[in-house]
Amino acid sequence: MRDEFVERGNLVGSVISFFSPFLSVLPIKGNGYRTISMEVLRPWGCSRPAATTISKKDTMISDDQREHLHTWITVRRVRDTMGRTRVQEWMASISEYLTFRKSLQSFFDEHLKSYCQGKCFDTRRSACCGKDSIIVHFADIAINVLLSADEEIDPILEALTTEPLGFSCVYLGPKGCLWKLTPIVCAMFLCDGLIDVRLKGNRELEETWHCLQEQRKTFTWPDRSVLFDELEKSFLALGVQSPLMHYQYSPGLLRVKRNAGLIKT
Ligand code: SF4
């Protein structure tokens, strides 16, 4: 399925060039996160299933869940407002990232998966998904909303409106991770055991892994224009705000941009 998306996204385009034309035709307005939050509290049109609204269960969920939930719903609504051409252009803007994720997945499947399978999946330990809170970027969600059908997003919204159990990631479902394309933080995480057993001492694998880490930076490290930052800016221009826009609000990431001369304040 992921291959299909890479193929569908092989048109050349950048996030900026894609979004700029429709800024004037998509009249979504917002005056800040509070405004957007109130927006998503409104029920959807009659065709939207109940899972996409925030019900009274909202009061039992964590702040993280609430922030994620608002972001998923808001981005999906933006997607649903777009015409087909705009969606295709959005897809084109992430095509290089999808190619990178395909390489990353191949590396994992070829060299690491068997270790994880025996150590964590078969034993149902899933230790790397054992935390109830993970770092998710706005772009992780924006990309997944684009790649996912509503039937794939609805279980995520259900999970986010469920009171957390506290001993595993809220996105960990009975059949594994609910994301179509896992957040970049998860995709690039290697536990100590994996590093010790599979990477250490294997120069070829170490170099490949280093190479993948460098590639990741071209999408996520904001000392230059990067996809994750540009996606946030594009949605901000549409009046969408989210606390998951770390490239706009995280002191650390802002410092990187400042040091690179990309911002002044
Ligand atoms: S988002 Fe998915 S891969 Fe990441 S910790 Fe949660 S269940 Fe695991």
Residues whose N, C-alpha, C, O or C-beta is under 5 A from the ligand:
A	BS01	SF4	C128 C129 I134 C169 Y171 L172 C177 T182 C186
